[in-house]
Amino acid sequence: MLPSPVRVLALLTTLFLGLLSQARATEPLRLLAAPGSLRSDEVTLLWDKVDASGSPVVYQLFRDGTPVGQTHKTHLTLRGLKPGQAQVFTLQAQSGSVTRRSEALTLHTPATETVHSVVDFGARGDGTTLNTQAIQAAIDACPANGVVLIPKGVFLSGALFLKSDMTLLIAAGGVLKGSANPADYEPFYLNRFEGWELKTYASLLNAGRLDRAGPATVRNLSIRGEGTLSGGGKVLGQAMKATHGLRGRGRLVCLMNCANVEIQGLRIEEAPCWTLHYIYSENVSLHGLKIHSDVHNGDGIDPDSSRNSYIFNCSFDTGDDCIAIKSGKNPEGNVVNRPTENVQIFDCVFTRGHGISIGSEMSGGVRGVLVQDCIAGDLLNGMQIKATKDRGAYIEDVLVRDCDLQKITILTKLNYNNDGAAAPEQPFFRNFRFVNIDLSKAPTKGPVIIVNGFSQAGHRTKNVHFENICLPKGGRIQVDEAEDVRFVNVLTADGGKPAYEVTNSERIQH
């Protein structure tokens, strides 16, 4: 008897998936230098995670054929490089008997950097002297590929303006401390806040010039060290608000039209509102940071209409969203139409805050977001994808995997920051995958997973896949205005099935 067409199709599918898996196993691994991280004696390398179906993977790095580092993570900082030379790096991933390798990555290290201490320009680290002019003089005098050093001590300053081809290095025991006087952040300048292009106070650290249609105006910038970057905090934020309103406040760091930027190693605290904000920028790496904020609108990191962001090995304790991925607000964001693309967030810890968020200002679109190997505590909204119905545009192609979270929320009914005229169409939410997620520690007073869509025809949240998800005992899942949502091996901690509340939806499989 001939096999049924269904069985033939199943056998062909199994064969195809097996061949696809073998093909992927032989593909070279992607190896790259974190943007802005290459210097005369150091570089941070990144690579894609190998899916080994639960088997441990060991990554081995080689420089000119010699082993130089080993890790289970997908990043490693290599020190002791040779200045002014070409060096070849390769990666090998070993899982059981399976070995994968990368193609060679050749990097040319610069010559040893020239270092200028701000003390040599008259700055005093006594915590009381206002050093804005002295530090800015050091920045202005810094040669190409040079370093401006904040040494041990507390160096008080107002707004500073960084430039291309430089490093601002805050040494161990050093603090660059923002003044609490709003006058030290004048004059006002054009940037973007909460989705609008507008003039605000300057930030403590500023780089670039806002140009919604233009290329980078600052390139090859590094802000790094083992010290502390500290702003004027609540006092400054409240003073700025009192004189020019909520949207008149500066940030702690604001980068505009920048490319190839690294912020690395620092403790960052006491922002007047958002902490690290970059707009119309590309190739940005933020790593090894300890971010703390305790103010209204105290976001940690805000990528805004920017491409190629790598946020990794950071910890967040914030008064608002830990990370908020943005791309402008209706209707201006629809007109500017610069999406945020390729944001990779991995190996981070989130202890306090509102969420690991995409939105709510996303009127230029957001696509290509990876959240991987992260641990989050009881964040207000957990891993969150959010927008109002008026935003327009889209959020698509989001992958969250191998994480320990406490809530997943896809929200479309927000009641804040919605003062702009509506876009012609409601947003599109589509193509989201959540795989290997531990939600077992989540509180059960509300749904642990929420999937909302939009009511306009054709705008339901679509093509969402949950696989290998563990909810707490008694955990609930809520789905509304969605279609083509699949739940595969989604169980509670006691091995049971969660309760599902499904309304106004089609093709929900569980």
C-alpha positions as CSV (number, residue, x, y, z in Angstrom):
1,M,0.0,0.0,0.0
2,L,1.3,3.4,-0.9
3,P,1.8,5.9,2.0
4,S,-0.7,8.6,2.3
5,P,0.0,12.1,1.0
6,V,0.0,13.4,4.6
7,R,2.7,10.8,5.6
8,V,4.8,11.6,2.6
9,L,4.6,15.3,3.3
10,A,5.6,14.7,7.0
11,L,8.6,12.5,5.9
12,L,9.7,15.2,3.4
13,T,9.4,17.9,6.0
14,T,11.5,15.9,8.5
15,L,14.1,15.3,5.8
16,F,14.2,19.0,4.9
17,L,14.6,20.1,8.5
18,G,17.3,17.6,9.1
19,L,19.2,18.8,6.0
20,L,18.7,22.4,7.0
21,S,20.1,21.7,10.5
22,Q,23.1,20.0,8.9
23,A,23.6,23.0,6.6
24,R,23.5,25.5,9.5
25,A,26.0,23.3,11.4
26,T,28.5,23.8,8.7
27,E,28.0,27.5,8.1
28,P,30.9,29.7,9.4
29,L,30.1,31.5,12.6
30,R,29.8,35.3,12.4
31,L,32.6,37.1,14.3
32,L,32.8,40.9,14.7
33,A,34.4,43.6,16.7
34,A,31.9,45.5,19.0
35,P,31.6,49.0,17.4
36,G,34.0,51.5,18.9
37,S,35.8,48.9,21.0
38,L,39.1,48.5,19.0
39,R,42.0,50.4,20.5
40,S,45.8,49.9,20.5
41,D,45.8,47.1,23.1
42,E,42.2,45.9,23.4
43,V,39.1,44.8,21.5
44,T,35.7,43.3,22.4
45,L,34.5,40.5,20.1
46,L,31.0,39.3,19.5
47,W,29.5,36.3,17.8
48,D,26.2,34.6,17.1
49,K,25.0,32.0,19.6
50,V,25.2,28.4,18.6
51,D,22.0,26.4,19.2
52,A,23.1,23.1,20.6
53,S,19.7,21.9,21.8
54,G,20.6,22.1,25.5
55,S,24.2,20.9,25.2
56,P,26.9,23.2,26.7
57,V,28.9,25.2,24.2
58,V,32.5,26.3,24.7
59,Y,33.7,29.2,22.6
60,Q,37.5,29.4,22.0
61,L,39.1,32.5,20.5
62,F,42.4,32.5,18.6
63,R,44.7,35.4,17.7
64,D,47.1,34.6,14.9
65,G,46.4,30.9,15.5
66,T,47.2,31.0,19.2
67,P,44.4,30.5,21.8
68,V,43.7,33.7,23.7
69,G,40.4,33.2,25.5
70,Q,37.6,30.8,26.3
71,T,34.0,31.4,27.4
72,H,30.5,30.1,27.4
73,K,29.1,33.5,26.6
74,T,28.8,35.2,23.2
75,H,31.3,38.0,23.8
76,L,34.8,38.4,25.2
77,T,37.1,41.4,25.7
78,L,40.7,40.6,24.7
79,R,43.5,42.7,26.2
80,G,47.3,42.8,25.6
81,L,47.0,43.3,21.8
82,K,49.9,44.6,19.8
83,P,49.6,48.3,18.9
84,G,49.8,49.4,15.3
85,Q,49.6,45.9,13.8
86,A,47.2,43.7,11.8
87,Q,46.0,40.7,13.9
88,V,43.8,37.8,12.7
89,F,41.1,36.4,15.0
90,T,39.1,33.2,14.6
91,L,36.5,31.6,16.8
92,Q,35.8,27.9,17.4
93,A,32.6,26.6,19.0
94,Q,32.6,23.1,20.6
95,S,29.5,21.3,21.6
96,G,30.1,17.6,22.3
97,S,31.6,16.2,19.1
98,V,30.3,19.0,17.0
99,T,32.7,21.8,16.1
100,R,31.9,25.1,14.2
101,R,34.4,27.8,13.2
102,S,34.2,31.4,12.1
103,E,35.9,32.9,9.1
104,A,39.0,35.0,9.9
105,L,38.5,38.5,11.2
106,T,41.5,40.8,10.5
107,L,41.8,43.9,12.7
108,H,44.3,46.7,12.5
109,T,45.1,48.1,15.9
110,P,45.9,51.8,16.1
111,A,49.2,53.2,17.5
112,T,49.3,53.7,21.3
113,E,46.9,56.5,22.2
114,T,48.0,59.9,23.5
115,V,46.5,60.7,26.9
116,H,45.6,64.1,28.1
117,S,44.6,64.5,31.8
118,V,42.0,67.2,32.5
119,V,44.1,68.2,35.4
120,D,46.7,69.5,33.0
121,F,44.1,71.9,31.7
122,G,43.3,73.2,35.1
123,A,40.5,70.9,36.3
124,R,40.3,70.1,40.0
125,G,38.8,66.9,41.4
126,D,37.6,68.4,44.7
127,G,33.9,67.9,44.1
128,T,33.1,71.7,44.3
129,T,35.1,73.5,41.5
130,L,33.1,73.8,38.3
131,N,35.4,72.4,35.7
132,T,33.3,72.7,32.5
133,Q,35.7,75.0,30.7
134,A,38.8,73.1,31.7
135,I,37.4,69.7,30.6
136,Q,36.0,71.1,27.4
137,A,39.5,72.6,26.7
138,A,41.0,69.1,27.1
139,I,38.4,67.7,24.7
140,D,39.0,70.4,22.1
141,A,42.7,69.9,22.3
142,C,42.6,66.1,22.1
143,P,44.3,64.9,18.9
144,A,42.8,62.3,16.6
145,N,42.5,58.9,18.4
146,G,43.6,60.6,21.6
147,V,42.3,60.1,25.2
148,V,40.9,62.6,27.6
149,L,41.4,61.3,31.1
150,I,39.3,62.0,34.2
151,P,41.6,60.7,36.9
152,K,40.8,59.8,40.5
153,G,38.7,62.5,42.2
154,V,35.2,64.1,41.8
155,F,35.2,66.5,38.8
156,L,32.1,68.7,38.7
157,S,31.0,69.9,35.3
158,G,28.2,71.3,33.2
159,A,27.4,70.3,29.6
160,L,30.4,68.9,27.6
161,F,30.5,68.4,23.9
162,L,32.5,65.4,22.5
163,K,33.9,65.0,19.0
164,S,35.0,62.3,16.5
165,D,38.0,60.1,17.0
166,M,38.4,60.4,20.7
167,T,38.0,58.5,24.0
168,L,36.7,59.9,27.3
169,L,38.3,57.7,29.9
170,I,37.0,57.9,33.6
171,A,39.6,56.1,35.7
172,A,38.9,53.9,38.7
173,G,38.1,56.2,41.6
174,G,37.3,59.0,39.1
175,V,33.8,60.6,39.0
176,L,32.6,63.0,36.3
177,K,29.8,64.6,38.2
178,G,27.1,66.7,36.6
179,S,26.2,70.1,38.2
180,A,22.7,70.5,39.6
181,N,22.4,74.0,38.2
182,P,20.3,74.2,35.0
183,A,22.2,77.2,33.8
184,D,25.2,75.0,33.3
185,Y,23.3,73.2,30.5
186,E,22.5,76.2,28.4
187,P,22.0,77.2,25.7
188,F,19.1,75.1,24.5
189,Y,19.8,72.9,21.5
190,L,17.8,70.7,19.0
191,N,17.4,67.0,19.8
192,R,14.5,64.6,20.2
193,F,12.5,63.7,23.3
194,E,9.5,61.4,23.7
195,G,9.3,61.2,19.9
196,W,9.3,65.0,19.1
197,E,12.2,67.0,17.7
198,L,12.5,70.0,19.9
199,K,14.9,72.2,21.8
200,T,15.9,71.2,25.4
201,Y,18.6,71.8,27.9
202,A,21.9,70.1,26.9
203,S,22.9,66.8,28.5
204,L,26.0,66.3,30.6
205,L,27.7,64.5,27.7
206,N,26.6,65.5,24.1
207,A,27.9,64.4,20.7
208,G,26.7,65.1,17.2
209,R,24.2,67.4,15.5
210,L,20.6,66.4,14.9
211,D,19.8,65.9,11.2
212,R,16.8,63.6,10.5
213,A,17.9,63.1,6.9
214,G,21.6,63.2,7.3
215,P,24.5,60.9,8.0
216,A,26.7,60.7,11.0
217,T,28.4,64.0,12.2
218,V,30.5,62.3,14.9
219,R,32.4,59.0,14.4
220,N,34.6,56.7,16.4
221,L,33.8,57.8,19.9
222,S,34.4,55.9,23.1
223,I,33.2,56.7,26.7
224,R,34.7,54.2,29.0
225,G,36.6,53.3,32.1
226,E,36.3,51.9,35.6
227,G,35.0,55.1,37.2
228,T,31.5,56.7,37.5
229,L,29.5,59.0,35.3
230,S,27.0,60.8,37.6
231,G,24.5,63.5,36.7
232,G,22.6,66.1,38.7
233,G,19.9,63.6,39.5
234,K,16.5,64.6,40.9
235,V,17.5,68.1,41.9
236,L,18.6,69.0,38.4
237,G,15.6,67.2,36.8
238,Q,13.1,69.1,39.0
239,A,14.9,72.4,38.3
240,M,14.8,71.9,34.6
241,K,11.2,70.8,34.7
242,A,10.2,73.9,36.8
243,T,11.7,76.3,34.2
244,H,10.9,74.5,30.9
245,G,8.6,71.6,31.6
246,L,9.0,67.8,31.4
247,R,10.2,67.9,27.8
248,G,12.8,70.6,28.4
249,R,15.0,68.4,30.4
250,G,18.4,67.2,29.2
251,R,19.6,63.6,29.5
252,L,22.8,62.3,31.1
253,V,24.2,61.3,27.7
254,C,22.7,62.3,24.4
255,L,24.2,61.2,21.0
256,M,22.8,62.4,17.7
257,N,23.8,61.3,14.2
258,C,26.8,59.4,15.6
259,A,28.5,56.2,14.2
260,N,30.8,53.6,15.7
261,V,30.3,54.5,19.4
262,E,31.2,52.5,22.5
263,I,30.2,53.2,26.1
264,Q,31.8,50.6,28.3
265,G,32.7,49.7,31.9
266,L,31.3,52.6,33.9
267,R,28.8,53.0,36.7
268,I,26.2,55.4,35.4
269,E,23.8,57.1,37.7
270,E,21.8,60.2,38.7
271,A,20.4,61.2,35.3
272,P,17.9,64.1,35.3
273,C,15.6,61.9,33.1
274,W,16.6,59.4,30.5
275,T,20.2,58.1,31.1
276,L,21.7,57.1,27.7
277,H,19.8,58.3,24.6
278,Y,21.1,58.0,21.0
279,I,19.2,59.3,18.0
280,Y,19.7,58.8,14.2
281,S,22.9,56.8,15.0
282,E,24.4,53.5,13.9
283,N,26.9,50.9,15.2
284,V,26.7,51.5,18.9
285,S,27.9,49.1,21.6
286,L,27.1,49.5,25.3
287,H,28.6,46.9,27.6
288,G,29.9,46.3,31.1
289,L,27.7,49.1,32.4
290,K,26.0,49.4,35.8
291,I,23.0,51.8,35.3
292,H,21.1,53.2,38.2
293,S,18.3,55.8,38.1
294,D,15.7,57.0,40.5
295,V,13.9,59.8,38.7
296,H,10.7,60.4,36.8
297,N,11.3,59.1,33.2
298,G,14.5,57.5,34.4
299,D,15.0,55.2,31.4
300,G,18.3,53.3,31.3
301,I,19.1,53.1,27.5
302,D,17.0,54.5,24.7
303,P,18.0,53.6,21.1
304,D,16.0,56.0,18.9
305,S,15.7,55.7,15.1
306,S,19.1,54.0,15.1
307,R,20.7,50.9,13.6
308,N,23.0,48.2,14.8
309,S,22.9,48.4,18.6
310,Y,24.7,45.9,20.8
311,I,23.7,46.1,24.5
312,F,25.4,43.4,26.6
313,N,26.8,42.5,29.9
314,C,25.0,45.4,31.6
315,S,22.9,45.6,34.8
316,F,19.9,47.9,35.2
317,D,18.2,49.3,38.3
318,T,16.0,52.1,36.9
319,G,13.0,54.4,37.7
320,D,11.3,53.7,34.3
321,D,12.0,51.4,31.4
322,C,15.4,49.7,31.6
323,I,15.7,49.7,27.8
324,A,13.2,51.5,25.6
325,I,13.6,51.0,21.8
326,K,12.0,54.0,20.0
327,S,11.7,55.6,16.5
328,G,9.7,58.8,17.0
329,K,6.1,59.7,17.6
330,N,3.1,60.3,15.4
331,P,2.7,62.3,13.3
332,E,6.3,63.5,13.1
333,G,7.9,60.1,13.5
334,N,5.8,58.8,10.5
335,V,7.2,61.7,8.4
336,V,10.8,61.3,9.5
337,N,10.4,57.6,8.9
338,R,13.7,56.4,10.3
339,P,13.3,53.0,11.9
340,T,15.3,51.4,14.6
341,E,16.8,48.2,13.3
342,N,19.0,45.3,14.5
343,V,19.1,45.8,18.3
344,Q,20.8,42.9,20.1
345,I,20.4,42.7,23.9
346,F,22.2,39.9,25.6
347,D,23.7,38.7,28.9
348,C,22.1,41.5,30.9
349,V,20.5,41.6,34.3
350,F,17.4,43.7,35.1
351,T,16.6,44.1,38.8
352,R,14.2,47.0,38.8
353,G,12.3,49.1,36.3
354,H,9.2,49.2,34.1
355,G,10.4,46.9,31.4
356,I,12.6,45.7,28.6
357,S,10.5,47.7,26.1
358,I,9.9,48.2,22.5
359,G,7.9,51.4,22.1
360,S,5.8,53.2,22.9
361,E,7.2,55.8,20.5
362,M,7.7,53.7,17.4
363,S,6.2,55.7,14.6
364,G,9.3,55.2,12.3
365,G,9.0,51.4,12.8
366,V,11.1,48.9,14.7
367,R,12.4,45.6,13.2
368,G,15.0,43.0,14.1
369,V,15.3,42.9,17.9
370,L,17.0,40.0,19.7
371,V,16.8,39.6,23.5
372,Q,18.9,36.6,24.6
373,D,20.4,35.2,27.8
374,C,18.9,37.9,30.1
375,I,17.6,37.7,33.6
376,A,14.8,40.1,34.8
377,G,13.3,40.5,38.2
378,D,9.7,41.7,38.9
379,L,9.7,44.5,36.3
380,L,6.4,46.4,36.1
381,N,5.6,45.2,32.6
382,G,8.4,42.6,32.0
383,M,9.4,42.0,28.4
384,Q,7.1,44.5,26.8
385,I,6.1,45.4,23.2
386,K,3.8,48.5,23.3
387,A,2.2,51.2,21.3
388,T,-1.0,53.2,21.1
389,K,-3.4,52.8,18.2
390,D,-2.4,56.2,16.8
391,R,1.3,55.5,16.3
392,G,1.2,53.9,12.9
393,A,4.2,52.0,11.5
394,Y,5.2,48.6,12.7
395,I,7.1,46.4,15.2
396,E,8.3,43.2,13.5
397,D,10.8,40.4,13.7
398,V,11.4,40.1,17.4
399,L,13.2,37.1,19.0
400,V,13.4,36.5,22.7
401,R,15.1,33.3,23.8
402,D,16.9,31.6,26.6
403,C,15.8,34.2,29.2
404,D,14.6,34.2,32.8
405,L,11.7,36.7,32.9
406,Q,8.6,37.4,35.0
407,K,6.2,38.7,32.4
408,I,5.7,39.0,28.7
409,T,3.3,41.8,27.6
410,I,2.3,42.9,24.1
411,L,0.2,46.0,24.8
412,T,-1.9,48.2,22.5
413,K,-4.2,50.0,24.9
414,L,-2.0,52.7,26.4
415,N,-3.3,55.9,28.0
416,Y,-0.1,58.0,28.1
417,N,2.1,60.1,25.8
418,N,-0.6,60.3,23.1
419,D,-0.8,64.0,22.3
420,G,0.1,63.8,18.6
421,A,-2.3,63.6,15.6
422,A,-3.1,60.0,14.7
423,A,-1.4,58.2,11.8
424,P,-3.6,57.1,8.9
425,E,-3.4,53.5,9.9
426,Q,-3.0,51.7,13.2
427,P,0.3,49.9,13.8
428,F,1.3,46.4,12.6
429,F,2.6,44.0,15.3
430,R,3.9,40.8,13.6
431,N,6.5,38.0,13.7
432,F,7.4,37.6,17.3
433,R,9.1,34.5,18.8
434,F,9.5,33.6,22.4
435,V,11.6,30.4,23.0
436,N,13.0,28.8,26.1
437,I,11.7,31.3,28.6
438,D,11.4,30.7,32.4
439,L,8.5,32.6,33.7
440,S,8.0,30.3,36.8
441,K,8.8,33.1,39.3
442,A,6.1,35.4,37.9
443,P,3.4,36.8,40.2
444,T,0.0,35.3,39.3
445,K,-2.3,38.2,40.4
446,G,-2.6,39.0,36.7
447,P,-1.9,37.3,33.4
448,V,1.7,36.2,33.0
449,I,1.5,36.5,29.2
450,I,-0.6,39.1,27.5
451,V,-1.0,39.4,23.7
452,N,-3.0,42.4,22.5
453,G,-3.7,43.5,19.0
454,F,-5.3,46.5,17.3
455,S,-9.0,46.6,16.3
456,Q,-8.7,48.0,12.8
457,A,-9.2,45.4,10.1
458,G,-5.9,43.8,9.1
459,H,-4.1,45.1,12.2
460,R,-4.4,42.3,14.7
461,T,-1.2,41.2,16.3
462,K,-0.1,38.3,13.9
463,N,2.3,35.4,13.8
464,V,3.4,35.0,17.4
465,H,5.1,31.9,18.5
466,F,5.7,30.7,22.1
467,E,7.7,27.5,22.6
468,N,9.2,25.9,25.7
469,I,7.8,28.3,28.2
470,C,7.4,27.6,31.9
471,L,4.8,29.5,33.9
472,P,4.1,29.5,37.6
473,K,1.4,27.2,39.0
474,G,-1.9,29.0,38.3
475,G,-0.4,31.1,35.6
476,R,-2.8,32.6,33.0
477,I,-2.4,33.7,29.4
478,Q,-4.6,36.4,27.8
479,V,-5.0,36.9,24.0
480,D,-7.2,39.6,22.4
481,E,-7.3,40.9,18.8
482,A,-4.7,38.5,17.5
483,E,-4.3,35.7,14.9
484,D,-1.9,32.9,14.1
485,V,-0.6,32.6,17.7
486,R,0.9,29.3,18.6
487,F,1.8,27.9,22.1
488,V,4.0,24.8,21.9
489,N,5.1,23.1,25.1
490,V,3.8,26.0,27.3
491,L,3.3,24.5,30.7
492,T,3.1,25.5,34.4
493,A,5.8,24.6,36.9
494,D,3.7,21.7,38.1
495,G,3.4,20.2,34.6
496,G,-0.1,21.5,34.0
497,K,-1.5,23.7,31.2
498,P,-2.1,27.4,31.9
499,A,-5.5,28.9,31.7
500,Y,-6.2,30.7,28.4
501,E,-8.5,33.7,28.0
502,V,-8.9,34.2,24.2
503,T,-11.2,37.0,22.8
504,N,-11.7,38.5,19.3
505,S,-9.0,36.2,17.9
506,E,-8.5,33.6,15.2
507,R,-6.2,30.6,14.8
508,I,-4.9,30.5,18.3
509,Q,-3.2,27.1,18.9
510,H,-2.5,25.8,22.4
